[in-house]
Amino acid sequence: KRIVRLFLTTSFLTIIFSLFINPFIIDLILPLVIILADFINKPLEKLINKSYIEKAKNKITNNSSIKIAITGSYGKTSVKNYIYDVLSSKYIVKRTPRSYNTPLGISRFINEENFDYTDFIIYEFGARRSNDIKELNTYYKYDIAIVTEIGKMHIDTFGSFEAIVKEKMSLVDLLEDDKIAILNYENKYIR
């Protein structure tokens, strides 16, 4: 749907510009027209994304399933799959597909699934910059936090290794008092 909106906005701008500019020049500036169309559509896209995330938040907030959030520089998907395999032998378990680990990815998972009778829900929480985990936590609360590994992934967007450590460990810092944290103490940065 986003591509359709971008196409329609680009088409509209092209028609408007063709009234005032030589068609040959329009062909040359078409990439700029697409960029302008994307800029024009940004507020609408943000509004749509926010409503999609809020819908998921409202749906999952009152769900009584035990929620597990997993983060780390690497190993999130593998750990998620291992936990799923173990728990699903006895319980009804849902997990984010593939590496859906952003607010929109997790929202898509929540909005498309039925969580009636689900015992456990497993999320991956990805972070490419500071406060990504905090943002995810505002939408999707969890009962168990797992930190798999901490390494120098995304150092270009974090700015420093210390920022990476702080961000990954914020998954535990944001836990409520009566919740559980599982940490990989073999990793010296987690320890």
MDTraj code that builds the backbone (N, CA, C; nanometers):
import mdtraj as md
import numpy as np

residues = "LYS ARG ILE VAL ARG LEU PHE LEU THR THR SER PHE LEU THR ILE ILE PHE SER LEU PHE ILE ASN PRO PHE ILE ILE ASP LEU ILE LEU PRO LEU VAL ILE ILE LEU ALA ASP PHE ILE ASN LYS PRO LEU GLU LYS LEU ILE ASN LYS SER TYR ILE GLU LYS ALA LYS ASN LYS ILE THR ASN ASN SER SER ILE LYS ILE ALA ILE THR GLY SER TYR GLY LYS THR SER VAL LYS ASN TYR ILE TYR ASP VAL LEU SER SER LYS TYR ILE VAL LYS ARG THR PRO ARG SER TYR ASN THR PRO LEU GLY ILE SER ARG PHE ILE ASN GLU GLU ASN PHE ASP TYR THR ASP PHE ILE ILE TYR GLU PHE GLY ALA ARG ARG SER ASN ASP ILE LYS GLU LEU ASN THR TYR TYR LYS TYR ASP ILE ALA ILE VAL THR GLU ILE GLY LYS MET HIS ILE ASP THR PHE GLY SER PHE GLU ALA ILE VAL LYS GLU LYS MET SER LEU VAL ASP LEU LEU GLU ASP ASP LYS ILE ALA ILE LEU ASN TYR GLU ASN LYS TYR ILE ARG".split()
xyz = np.array([
    [0.0822, -0.1203, 0.0000],
    [0.0000, 0.0000, 0.0000],
    [0.0861, 0.1259, 0.0000],
    [0.1998, 0.1165, 0.0686],
    [0.2886, 0.2326, 0.0705],
    [0.3397, 0.2641, -0.0695],
    [0.3736, 0.1602, -0.1458],
    [0.4228, 0.1795, -0.2827],
    [0.3138, 0.2422, -0.3689],
    [0.1911, 0.1991, -0.3491],
    [0.0793, 0.2566, -0.4263],
    [0.0655, 0.4049, -0.3935],
    [0.0726, 0.4392, -0.2642],
    [0.0630, 0.5813, -0.2263],
    [0.1778, 0.6614, -0.2864],
    [0.2985, 0.6040, -0.2844],
    [0.4143, 0.6725, -0.3432],
    [0.3960, 0.6896, -0.4939],
    [0.3464, 0.5855, -0.5598],
    [0.3220, 0.5920, -0.7042],
    [0.2185, 0.7001, -0.7380],
    [0.1100, 0.7036, -0.6617],
    [0.0049, 0.8025, -0.6881],
    [0.0551, 0.9450, -0.6656],
    [0.1303, 0.9652, -0.5589],
    [0.1847, 1.0991, -0.5319],
    [0.2844, 1.1396, -0.6391],
    [0.3700, 1.0458, -0.6793],
    [0.4671, 1.0735, -0.7864],
    [0.3948, 1.1063, -0.9168],
    [0.2919, 1.0311, -0.9491],
    [0.2144, 1.0562, -1.0721],
    [0.1503, 1.1941, -1.0682],
    [0.0911, 1.2283, -0.9537],
    [0.0272, 1.3592, -0.9392],
    [0.1293, 1.4716, -0.9572],
    [0.2452, 1.4588, -0.8933],
    [0.3489, 1.5612, -0.9068],
    [0.4000, 1.5702, -1.0498],
    [0.4140, 1.4570, -1.1160],
    [0.4606, 1.4554, -1.2549],
    [0.3616, 1.5293, -1.3439],
    [0.2331, 1.5064, -1.3228],
    [0.1300, 1.5767, -1.4018],
    [0.1373, 1.7273, -1.3767],
    [0.1485, 1.7655, -1.2491],
    [0.1572, 1.9082, -1.2153],
    [0.2811, 1.9715, -1.2790],
    [0.3966, 1.9049, -1.2656],
    [0.5190, 1.9595, -1.3229],
    [0.5130, 1.9651, -1.4755],
    [0.4443, 1.8694, -1.5376],
    [0.4371, 1.8672, -1.6847],
    [0.3593, 1.9863, -1.7397],
    [0.2768, 2.0491, -1.6570],
    [0.2048, 2.1688, -1.6998],
    [0.2984, 2.2885, -1.7138],
    [0.4094, 2.2851, -1.6409],
    [0.4993, 2.4002, -1.6367],
    [0.6396, 2.3733, -1.6914],
    [0.6746, 2.2451, -1.7058],
    [0.8118, 2.2109, -1.7437],
    [0.8092, 2.1233, -1.8689],
    [0.9110, 2.1378, -1.9496],
    [0.9275, 2.0571, -2.0700],
    [0.9306, 1.9080, -2.0315],
    [0.8550, 1.8216, -2.1019],
    [0.8514, 1.6781, -2.0687],
    [0.9898, 1.6119, -2.0680],
    [1.0811, 1.6566, -2.1519],
    [1.2157, 1.6006, -2.1521],
    [1.2860, 1.6259, -2.0188],
    [1.2666, 1.7442, -1.9650],
    [1.3284, 1.7791, -1.8369],
    [1.2663, 1.6973, -1.7236],
    [1.1369, 1.6718, -1.7334],
    [1.0708, 1.5899, -1.6302],
    [1.1347, 1.4519, -1.6227],
    [1.1668, 1.3950, -1.7392],
    [1.2339, 1.2644, -1.7388],
    [1.3671, 1.2714, -1.6652],
    [1.4363, 1.3825, -1.6784],
    [1.5654, 1.3989, -1.6125],
    [1.5512, 1.4170, -1.4605],
    [1.4449, 1.4849, -1.4189],
    [1.4288, 1.5129, -1.2754],
    [1.3361, 1.4132, -1.2058],
    [1.2950, 1.3082, -1.2744],
    [1.2038, 1.2111, -1.2144],
    [1.2547, 1.1548, -1.0805],
    [1.3826, 1.1232, -1.0682],
    [1.4293, 1.0769, -0.9354],
    [1.4032, 1.1800, -0.8251],
    [1.4190, 1.3084, -0.8579],
    [1.3910, 1.4137, -0.7595],
    [1.2415, 1.4216, -0.7283],
    [1.1585, 1.3955, -0.8280],
    [1.0132, 1.3959, -0.8079],
    [0.9741, 1.2824, -0.7121],
    [1.0374, 1.1662, -0.7282],
    [1.0095, 1.0521, -0.6396],
    [1.0524, 1.0851, -0.4966],
    [1.1670, 1.1490, -0.4818],
    [1.2147, 1.1891, -0.3483],
    [1.1182, 1.2896, -0.2866],
    [1.0714, 1.3844, -0.3665],
    [0.9743, 1.4830, -0.3187],
    [0.8432, 1.4136, -0.2784],
    [0.7984, 1.3188, -0.3579],
    [0.6756, 1.2452, -0.3260],
    [0.6908, 1.1702, -0.1937],
    [0.8070, 1.1092, -0.1733],
    [0.8324, 1.0386, -0.0470],
    [0.8304, 1.1365, 0.0698],
    [0.8902, 1.2524, 0.0526],
    [0.8907, 1.3560, 0.1570],
    [0.7480, 1.4008, 0.1898],
    [0.6671, 1.4193, 0.0881],
    [0.5276, 1.4603, 0.1080],
    [0.4485, 1.3529, 0.1825],
    [0.4768, 1.2269, 0.1514],
    [0.4022, 1.1161, 0.2121],
    [0.4484, 1.0813, 0.3543],
    [0.5669, 1.1276, 0.3957],
    [0.6224, 1.0899, 0.5261],
    [0.5257, 1.1085, 0.6432],
    [0.4611, 1.2233, 0.6584],
    [0.3692, 1.2388, 0.7733],
    [0.2552, 1.1358, 0.7728],
    [0.2014, 1.1069, 0.6567],
    [0.0955, 1.0069, 0.6473],
    [0.1486, 0.8686, 0.6827],
    [0.2675, 0.8345, 0.6335],
    [0.3281, 0.7039, 0.6632],
    [0.3529, 0.6887, 0.8130],
    [0.4019, 0.7946, 0.8778],
    [0.4245, 0.7897, 1.0225],
    [0.2943, 0.7692, 1.0982],
    [0.1900, 0.8358, 1.0551],
    [0.0587, 0.8222, 1.1187],
    [0.0043, 0.6797, 1.1032],
    [0.0173, 0.6246, 0.9850],
    [-0.0279, 0.4872, 0.9596],
    [0.0529, 0.3885, 1.0446],
    [0.1843, 0.4053, 1.0475],
    [0.2699, 0.3171, 1.1277],
    [0.2335, 0.3252, 1.2764],
    [0.2121, 0.4462, 1.3247],
    [0.1769, 0.4642, 1.4664],
    [0.0451, 0.3957, 1.4987],
    [-0.0533, 0.4067, 1.4112],
    [-0.1827, 0.3419, 1.4376],
    [-0.1691, 0.1902, 1.4353],
    [-0.0849, 0.1393, 1.3481],
    [-0.0605, -0.0040, 1.3388],
    [0.0051, -0.0557, 1.4668],
    [0.1031, 0.0199, 1.5179],
    [0.1724, -0.0170, 1.6412],
    [0.0772, -0.0084, 1.7601],
    [-0.0033, 0.0969, 1.7669],
    [-0.0992, 0.1128, 1.8774],
    [-0.2027, 0.0010, 1.8776],
    [-0.2464, -0.0397, 1.7607],
    [-0.3419, -0.1506, 1.7508],
    [-0.2809, -0.2771, 1.8110],
    [-0.1553, -0.3041, 1.7790],
    [-0.0868, -0.4224, 1.8330],
    [-0.0683, -0.4093, 1.9839],
    [-0.0283, -0.2921, 2.0285],
    [-0.0085, -0.2693, 2.1721],
    [-0.1381, -0.2958, 2.2478],
    [-0.2478, -0.2422, 2.1991],
    [-0.3774, -0.2618, 2.2649],
    [-0.4181, -0.4083, 2.2654],
    [-0.3887, -0.4773, 2.1587],
    [-0.4255, -0.6184, 2.1477],
    [-0.3476, -0.7040, 2.2465],
    [-0.2191, -0.6763, 2.2644],
    [-0.1332, -0.7631, 2.3431],
    [-0.1276, -0.7245, 2.4914],
    [-0.1622, -0.6010, 2.5250],
    [-0.1485, -0.5527, 2.6626],
    [-0.2276, -0.6374, 2.7623],
    [-0.3485, -0.6714, 2.7304],
    [-0.4325, -0.7465, 2.8238],
    [-0.4226, -0.8972, 2.8057],
    [-0.3340, -0.9405, 2.7205],
    [-0.3158, -1.0838, 2.6985],
    [-0.2409, -1.1431, 2.8174],
    [-0.2864, -1.2568, 2.8653],
    [-0.2276, -1.3159, 2.9865],
    [-0.1105, -1.4097, 2.9594],
    [-0.0710, -1.4248, 2.8368],
    [0.0438, -1.5113, 2.8044],
    [0.1706, -1.4608, 2.8723],
    [0.2612, -1.5521, 2.8993],
    [0.3930, -1.5132, 2.9491],
    [0.4734, -1.4667, 2.8283],
    [0.5273, -1.3469, 2.8391],
    [0.5984, -1.2874, 2.7262],
    [0.7484, -1.2880, 2.7524],
    [0.8224, -1.3347, 2.6525],
    [0.9676, -1.3445, 2.6613],
    [1.0274, -1.2515, 2.5559],
    [1.1161, -1.1614, 2.5986],
    [1.1855, -1.0721, 2.5058],
    [1.3331, -1.1109, 2.5017],
    [1.3851, -1.1227, 2.3818],
    [1.5238, -1.1637, 2.3631],
    [1.5970, -1.0545, 2.2848],
    [1.7123, -1.0151, 2.3350],
    [1.7972, -0.9232, 2.2606],
    [1.9411, -0.9705, 2.2691],
    [2.0246, -0.9082, 2.1905],
    [2.1668, -0.9392, 2.1860],
    [2.2219, -0.8940, 2.0532],
    [2.3514, -0.8825, 2.0454],
    [2.4141, -0.8425, 1.9199],
    [2.3987, -0.9517, 1.8144],
    [2.3941, -1.0749, 1.8589],
    [2.3689, -1.1874, 1.7690],
    [2.3147, -1.3025, 1.8530],
    [2.2556, -1.4009, 1.7858],
    [2.2013, -1.5170, 1.8553],
    [2.0549, -1.5077, 1.8936],
    [1.9906, -1.3944, 1.8658],
    [1.8501, -1.3762, 1.9056],
    [1.7587, -1.4798, 1.8404],
    [1.7702, -1.4958, 1.7107],
    [1.6809, -1.5868, 1.6386],
    [1.7051, -1.7313, 1.6791],
    [1.8288, -1.7705, 1.6935],
    [1.8598, -1.9083, 1.7346],
    [1.8041, -1.9375, 1.8735],
    [1.8266, -1.8470, 1.9680],
    [1.7761, -1.8666, 2.1040],
    [1.6238, -1.8697, 2.1030],
    [1.5634, -1.7803, 2.0257],
    [1.4167, -1.7800, 2.0144],
    [1.3675, -1.9153, 1.9644],
    [1.4318, -1.9679, 1.8640],
    [1.3894, -2.0967, 1.8079],
    [1.4126, -2.2125, 1.9047],
    [1.5237, -2.2106, 1.9791],
    [1.5494, -2.3146, 2.0784],
    [1.4418, -2.3117, 2.1874],
    [1.4129, -2.1938, 2.2378],
    [1.3115, -2.1808, 2.3431],
    [1.1758, -2.2265, 2.2908],
    [1.1443, -2.1863, 2.1691],
    [1.0182, -2.2286, 2.1076],
    [1.0102, -2.3816, 2.1010],
    [1.1152, -2.4450, 2.0536],
    [1.1162, -2.5912, 2.0409],
    [1.0952, -2.6592, 2.1759],
    [1.1608, -2.6090, 2.2789],
    [1.1478, -2.6694, 2.4124],
    [1.0062, -2.6474, 2.4687],
    [0.9604, -2.5222, 2.4663],
    [0.8306, -2.4918, 2.5269],
    [0.7130, -2.5514, 2.4501],
    [0.7230, -2.5539, 2.3173],
    [0.6085, -2.5986, 2.2363],
    [0.5820, -2.7485, 2.2493],
    [0.6733, -2.8234, 2.3125],
    [0.6462, -2.9655, 2.3352],
    [0.5379, -2.9844, 2.4415],
    [0.5163, -2.8802, 2.5230],
    [0.4167, -2.8912, 2.6303],
    [0.3127, -2.7785, 2.6285],
    [0.3478, -2.6628, 2.5719],
    [0.2626, -2.5444, 2.5782],
    [0.2284, -2.4934, 2.4379],
    [0.1316, -2.4026, 2.4360],
    [0.1003, -2.3321, 2.3112],
    [0.1875, -2.2076, 2.3096],
    [0.2733, -2.1992, 2.2083],
    [0.3738, -2.0934, 2.2018],
    [0.3658, -2.0247, 2.0654],
    [0.3750, -1.8934, 2.0665],
    [0.3845, -1.8151, 1.9428],
    [0.5157, -1.7377, 1.9480],
    [0.5783, -1.7197, 1.8331],
    [0.7050, -1.6462, 1.8250],
    [0.7040, -1.5560, 1.7029],
    [0.7794, -1.4490, 1.7120],
    [0.7919, -1.3616, 1.5958],
    [0.8577, -1.4410, 1.4837],
    [0.8077, -1.4246, 1.3615],
    [0.8684, -1.4977, 1.2502],
    [1.0038, -1.4376, 1.2115],
    [1.0881, -1.5195, 1.1541],
    [1.2200, -1.4771, 1.1050],
    [1.2855, -1.3802, 1.2035],
    [1.3233, -1.2655, 1.1565],
    [1.3873, -1.1653, 1.2429],
    [1.2997, -1.0409, 1.2552],
    [1.1724, -1.0602, 1.2784],
    [1.0824, -0.9469, 1.3013],
    [1.1154, -0.8909, 1.4388],
    [1.1991, -0.7873, 1.4445],
    [1.2455, -0.7398, 1.5737],
    [1.2405, -0.5878, 1.5894],
    [1.1590, -0.5229, 1.5071],
    [1.1399, -0.3784, 1.5146],
    [0.9957, -0.3514, 1.5575],
    [0.9629, -0.2267, 1.5946],
    [0.8237, -0.1991, 1.6320],
    [0.7228, -0.2410, 1.5245],
    [0.7532, -0.2129, 1.3985],
    [0.6590, -0.2513, 1.2924],
    [0.6581, -0.4014, 1.2684],
    [0.7719, -0.4655, 1.2751],
    [0.7777, -0.6104, 1.2554],
    [0.7013, -0.6844, 1.3631],
    [0.7233, -0.6466, 1.4895],
    [0.6520, -0.7106, 1.5995],
    [0.5033, -0.6786, 1.5914],
    [0.4691, -0.5557, 1.5529],
    [0.3275, -0.5188, 1.5371],
    [0.2603, -0.6044, 1.4316],
    [0.3284, -0.6257, 1.3225],
    [0.2718, -0.7105, 1.2176],
    [0.2418, -0.8504, 1.2720],
    [0.3390, -0.9065, 1.3431],
    [0.3221, -1.0384, 1.4044],
    [0.1998, -1.0395, 1.4967],
    [0.1900, -0.9414, 1.5847],
    [0.0791, -0.9366, 1.6808],
    [-0.0545, -0.9168, 1.6102],
    [-0.0589, -0.8251, 1.5154],
    [-0.1855, -0.7955, 1.4473],
    [-0.2351, -0.9113, 1.3619],
    [-0.1451, -0.9967, 1.3162],
    [-0.1840, -1.1070, 1.2278],
    [-0.2110, -1.2384, 1.3017],
    [-0.1737, -1.2457, 1.4295],
    [-0.1881, -1.3708, 1.5050],
    [-0.3093, -1.3677, 1.5966],
    [-0.3577, -1.4870, 1.6290],
    [-0.4608, -1.5039, 1.7307],
    [-0.3918, -1.5617, 1.8537],
    [-0.3995, -1.4920, 1.9652],
    [-0.3303, -1.5345, 2.0858],
    [-0.4221, -1.5990, 2.1887],
    [-0.5440, -1.6313, 2.1503],
    [-0.6328, -1.7037, 2.2413],
    [-0.5670, -1.8357, 2.2777],
    [-0.5674, -1.8665, 2.4032],
    [-0.5141, -1.9931, 2.4563],
    [-0.3623, -2.0054, 2.4420],
    [-0.2928, -1.8977, 2.4102],
    [-0.1474, -1.9022, 2.3979],
    [-0.0847, -1.8901, 2.5365],
    [0.0090, -1.9794, 2.5669],
    [0.0761, -1.9779, 2.6971],
    [0.1976, -1.8856, 2.6984],
    [0.2756, -1.8871, 2.5888],
    [0.3977, -1.8072, 2.5798],
    [0.4022, -1.7334, 2.4461],
    [0.4545, -1.6113, 2.4520],
    [0.4817, -1.5330, 2.3313],
    [0.6291, -1.4938, 2.3382],
    [0.7017, -1.5220, 2.2305],
    [0.8450, -1.4928, 2.2273],
    [0.8716, -1.3838, 2.1233],
    [0.9317, -1.2737, 2.1702],
    [0.9697, -1.1618, 2.0832],
    [1.1205, -1.1551, 2.0696],
    [1.1653, -1.1097, 1.9540],
    [1.3031, -1.0627, 1.9392],
    [1.2980, -0.9115, 1.9482],
    [1.3876, -0.8530, 2.0247],
    [1.3990, -0.7074, 2.0331],
    [1.5310, -0.6666, 1.9674],
    [1.5227, -0.6080, 1.8513],
    [1.6415, -0.5609, 1.7821],
    [1.6733, -0.4178, 1.8213],
    [1.7993, -0.3819, 1.8095],
    [1.8418, -0.2449, 1.8400],
    [1.9574, -0.2077, 1.7485],
    [1.9392, -0.0987, 1.6779],
    [2.0450, -0.0470, 1.5905],
    [2.0995, 0.0862, 1.6425],
    [2.0284, 0.1431, 1.7403],
    [2.0726, 0.2702, 1.7980],
    [2.0187, 0.2805, 1.9404],
    [2.0700, 0.3757, 2.0140],
    [2.0274, 0.3949, 2.1522],
    [1.8776, 0.4220, 2.1599],
    [1.8155, 0.3671, 2.2609],
    [1.6726, 0.3812, 2.2934],
    [1.5790, 0.2967, 2.2081],
    [1.6312, 0.2128, 2.1189],
    [1.5437, 0.1223, 2.0434],
    [1.4742, 0.0234, 2.1370],
    [1.5471, -0.0309, 2.2343],
    [1.4884, -0.1261, 2.3299],
    [1.3825, -0.0549, 2.4144],
    [1.4129, 0.0651, 2.4571],
    [1.3175, 0.1428, 2.5375],
    [1.1884, 0.1652, 2.4593],
    [1.2014, 0.1970, 2.3307],
    [1.0830, 0.2162, 2.2472],
    [1.0020, 0.0870, 2.2379],
    [1.0680, -0.0242, 2.2126],
    [0.9985, -0.1525, 2.2053],
    [0.9296, -0.1847, 2.3376],
    [0.9960, -0.1533, 2.4485],
    [0.9394, -0.1783, 2.5806],
    [0.8128, -0.0961, 2.6052],
    [0.8039, 0.0228, 2.5478],
    [0.6833, 0.1029, 2.5682],
    [0.5615, 0.0390, 2.5024],
    [0.5832, -0.0396, 2.3987],
    [0.4726, -0.1039, 2.3290],
    [0.4477, -0.2463, 2.3777],
    [0.5547, -0.3200, 2.4021],
    [0.5439, -0.4637, 2.4273],
    [0.6140, -0.4993, 2.5580],
    [0.5367, -0.5126, 2.6637],
    [0.5912, -0.5510, 2.7944],
    [0.6252, -0.6997, 2.7922],
    [0.7122, -0.7406, 2.8820],
    [0.7573, -0.8793, 2.8854],
    [0.7794, -0.9220, 3.0292],
    [0.7733, -1.0524, 3.0492],
    [0.7905, -1.1108, 3.1822],
    [0.9301, -1.1681, 3.2021],
    [0.9924, -1.2080, 3.0932],
    [1.1259, -1.2664, 3.0976],
    [1.2123, -1.1949, 2.9943],
    [1.3286, -1.1476, 3.0385],
    [1.4246, -1.0813, 2.9486],
    [1.5455, -1.1717, 2.9314],
    [1.5884, -1.1900, 2.8077],
    [1.7061, -1.2709, 2.7787],
    [1.8039, -1.1878, 2.6964],
    [1.9288, -1.1821, 2.7414],
    [2.0345, -1.1155, 2.6654],
    [2.1322, -1.2247, 2.6223],
    [2.1442, -1.2441, 2.4898],
    [2.2226, -1.3557, 2.4364],
    [2.3713, -1.3262, 2.4321],
    [2.4101, -1.2222, 2.3659],
    [2.5508, -1.1860, 2.3455],
    [2.5599, -1.0348, 2.3275],
    [2.6756, -0.9821, 2.3550],
    [2.7018, -0.8415, 2.3242],
    [2.8333, -0.8361, 2.2479],
    [2.8260, -0.7790, 2.1293],
    [2.9430, -0.7635, 2.0442],
    [2.9390, -0.6283, 1.9752],
    [3.0288, -0.6091, 1.8819],
    [3.0432, -0.4779, 1.8164],
    [2.9572, -0.4653, 1.6912],
    [2.8360, -0.5174, 1.6955],
    [2.7434, -0.5046, 1.5831],
    [2.6794, -0.3658, 1.5856],
    [2.6643, -0.3039, 1.4714],
    [2.5997, -0.1725, 1.4553],
    [2.6747, -0.0608, 1.5284],
    [2.8030, -0.0740, 1.5425],
    [2.8792, 0.0296, 1.6116],
    [2.8706, 0.1621, 1.5361],
    [2.8489, 0.1547, 1.4037],
    [2.8363, 0.2771, 1.3236],
    [2.7123, 0.3573, 1.3618],
    [2.6040, 0.2912, 1.3996],
    [2.4822, 0.3640, 1.4373],
    [2.4764, 0.3927, 1.5874],
    [2.5453, 0.3125, 1.6675],
    [2.5491, 0.3376, 1.8121],
    [2.6516, 0.4441, 1.8487],
    [2.7608, 0.4487, 1.7758],
    [2.8636, 0.5475, 1.8039],
    [2.9754, 0.4979, 1.8924],
    [2.9461, 0.4050, 1.9826],
    [3.0513, 0.3511, 2.0691],
    [3.0090, 0.2132, 2.1181],
    [3.1078, 0.1365, 2.1588],
    [3.0786, 0.0032, 2.2121],
    [3.0046, 0.0140, 2.3455],
    [3.0392, 0.1140, 2.4247],
    [2.9721, 0.1349, 2.5532],
    [2.8226, 0.1575, 2.5328],
    [2.7866, 0.2289, 2.4260],
    [2.6445, 0.2523, 2.3958],
    [2.5737, 0.1215, 2.3598],
    [2.6443, 0.0320, 2.2925],
    [2.5870, -0.0987, 2.2580],
    [2.5582, -0.1780, 2.3860],
    [2.6566, -0.1842, 2.4749],
    [2.6396, -0.2578, 2.6005],
    [2.5223, -0.2001, 2.6797],
    [2.5188, -0.0696, 2.6912],
    [2.4112, -0.0037, 2.7673],
    [2.2747, -0.0352, 2.7056],
    [2.2664, -0.0298, 2.5741],
    [2.1376, -0.0545, 2.5067],
    [2.0911, -0.1979, 2.5255],
    [2.1776, -0.2934, 2.5027],
    [2.1391, -0.4346, 2.5162],
    [2.0986, -0.4657, 2.6602],
    [2.1724, -0.4132, 2.7571],
    [2.1414, -0.4401, 2.8974],
    [2.0184, -0.3630, 2.9457],
    [1.9736, -0.2644, 2.8685],
    [1.8522, -0.1919, 2.9076],
    [1.7299, -0.2834, 2.9062],
    [1.7361, -0.3938, 2.8326],
    [1.6263, -0.4907, 2.8342],
    [1.6033, -0.5393, 2.9774],
    [1.7116, -0.5584, 3.0512],
    [1.7029, -0.6016, 3.1912],
    [1.6670, -0.4832, 3.2805],
    [1.7267, -0.3671, 3.2546],
    [1.7005, -0.2487, 3.3366],
    [1.5535, -0.2095, 3.3349],
    [1.4850, -0.2356, 3.2245],
    [1.3444, -0.1968, 3.2102],
    [1.2478, -0.2998, 3.2683],
    [1.2997, -0.4114, 3.3150],
    [1.2145, -0.5149, 3.3744],
    [1.1503, -0.4647, 3.5033],
    [1.0261, -0.5040, 3.5241],
    [0.9608, -0.4734, 3.6514],
    [1.0190, -0.5657, 3.7579],
    [1.0034, -0.5303, 3.8838],
    [1.0694, -0.6005, 3.9947],
    [1.0400, -0.7495, 4.0033],
    [0.9201, -0.7912, 3.9715],
    [0.8842, -0.9314, 3.9905],
    [0.9083, -1.0170, 3.8660],
    [0.9861, -0.9677, 3.7719],
    [1.0113, -1.0388, 3.6467],
    [1.1482, -1.1070, 3.6487],
    [1.1777, -1.1823, 3.5445],
    [1.2974, -1.2668, 3.5394],
    [1.3909, -1.2214, 3.4279],
    [1.5226, -1.2254, 3.4565],
    [1.6241, -1.1978, 3.3548],
    [1.7128, -1.3212, 3.3413],
    [1.7416, -1.3587, 3.2187],
    [1.8335, -1.4687, 3.1893],
    [1.9469, -1.4085, 3.1074],
    [2.0685, -1.4173, 3.1632],
    [2.1823, -1.3514, 3.1019],
    [2.2916, -1.4521, 3.0696],
    [2.3582, -1.4294, 2.9589],
    [2.4700, -1.5135, 2.9173],
    [2.5964, -1.4651, 2.9884],
    [2.6252, -1.5238, 3.1028],
    [2.7399, -1.4790, 3.1823],
    [2.8734, -1.5233, 3.1228],
    [2.8701, -1.6006, 3.0162],
    [2.9958, -1.6323, 2.9481],
    [3.0479, -1.5108, 2.8713],
    [2.9590, -1.4170, 2.8421],
    [2.9982, -1.2941, 2.7734],
    [3.0461, -1.1935, 2.8777],
    [3.1711, -1.1490, 2.8669],
    [3.2275, -1.0624, 2.9706],
    [3.1565, -0.9270, 2.9800],
    [3.0983, -0.8812, 2.8705],
    [3.0298, -0.7520, 2.8734],
    [2.8959, -0.7622, 2.9469],
    [2.8318, -0.8760, 2.9365],
    [2.7082, -0.9004, 3.0106],
    [2.7427, -0.9216, 3.1579],
    [2.8450, -0.9984, 3.1854],
    [2.8885, -1.0256, 3.3227],
    [2.9286, -0.8976, 3.3915],
])
top = md.Topology()
chain = top.add_chain()
for i, resn in enumerate(residues, 1):
    res = top.add_residue(resn, chain, resSeq=i)
    for name in ("N", "CA", "C"):
        top.add_atom(name, md.element.get_by_symbol(name[0]), res)
traj = md.Trajectory(xyz[None], top)
